Amino acid sequence: MTQSAQEWTRALSSEPLLVMQRTLTQVRDLLRKSSVNHGRLSEVISRDPGFSLHVMRQINNLPNPPKEPISKISLAIPLLGMDAIEQASRTLPSLEEKLKGPPRRGLIDCYSRAVHAAIYASHIAEMQRWQEVDSLYTAALLHDIGEMALWAIAPDDMRSVQRKIIQRTPRESAAQEILGVTLEELNVQLSVKWQLPELVHESQGLSSSHLPKPLSVMLASILARESSLGWQHEKLDNDIELLAEFLEISHEEATAYLHRLAAEAARGLHRLTLPLPAFHLISVGLAAHETETADAAVSPETTRQAPVDTPESSPDAKPSPQPQHATRPETSPSDEKKAVSQPATKKRVNPLQALLNDALQQMHEELGLSRTMFAMLSPDKSALRARFVVESEQQLSLKGFALTMTKPNLFKALMNKPQAISLNRDNAEQYLPMIPQSALEQINNSGFVSMSVFIQGKPVGLFYADNGISGPGVTRRQYDNFKVICQKTVQSISS
């Protein structure tokens, strides 16, 4: 729907931006404590563009507004007071409740880019030895408020713009065609309407691009947007070249610098429901850190000598749980009818199923691992689903485990070649951000082991095991023996 900039500004400025539910919950939890940690409160709010915008808008509505413009969220919060923040945590609309489907994903993607841009801008400011680091953070965080407001209030119009962009129509041209106004114009109009810091509207368009600080905010926003699409494309490479020129470093140094910033952002944001560009660096991270190829992980000597992790041999091992029979995810009623209609025949044991069942039972009974699973890739490799499970009673079951493999994630990277991984407290900060939220809810976030399975050079699935959904991490001996069992099973299947 085409409208004038003034009409769009009036429509979009009438409602608050949506706030991530986790932010609302965390703010309320922090305020319940007898002594409020203001630093932590500021950190939580500043990672949510919706809540941050509310804080910056409310500063101008105080009975006695500050004489000097406030450009730092950390300063705005105490000026508003804890009562106002507490009220906001209960009245601001929840993103997850208000939006579903593509509009929700569109706004979450937008928020992810905004927070990454803010992190990039603040680091660039530090590298330039500027004093106003927090000011650049705020300006980059709120740089794309027009798009955020459209996703929240006029999602159908923003989806139409997005479709045009996907069809390779230039971003601002797509907005002009669908909305009658560019996104940059909306950003400027809304920032003036809401009396946001000057750096927000100074960093729009080319008029202030000759000034270092507005240019830094623009550059951070561009890098966040392009890196969200992947790391191997020409547009991002050109943008990194601009970063290199701005910081007066080589292209290679600028690339490594941006990769480090993306990884740092992932470590700080992994508990939020935001997509992280660091996902696209997974295969590099796996090769450089703790994953191992299956051949290197298990040698003939290891196979013969690997110790079994029992309560007697390891003080932190769990008592061996009561084993359960290997199970497959429940069949549908239609499948059951088909089974009933078949003539009675002598039950035959599938040798592949028997090998996988034996492996899971061995992990469960001999190694004391509470939950063990073999998950199989779908024929088109678009999904990974639990096929066989052996687990203790009174445990959240892995039978329903399912993971889409169309987007980068830790398990998708694991399937690139025969390799194993042990997630533990030393590497959890690195690897947890690489796991989708749907999978995090089903696995042990404190520690698990997994190993990909290749047959005749092709990926077919993976083994997974842990000490229960909320149990302790997997010990080193359990991991060593887990790899031995996996390797022996793969050798048996191949032969």
Summary of the structure (lengths in Angstrom):
residues: 495
radius of gyration: 26.3
end to end distance: 63.9
largest distance: 87.2
contacts: 1633
relative contact order: 0.08
helix: 55%
strand: 9%
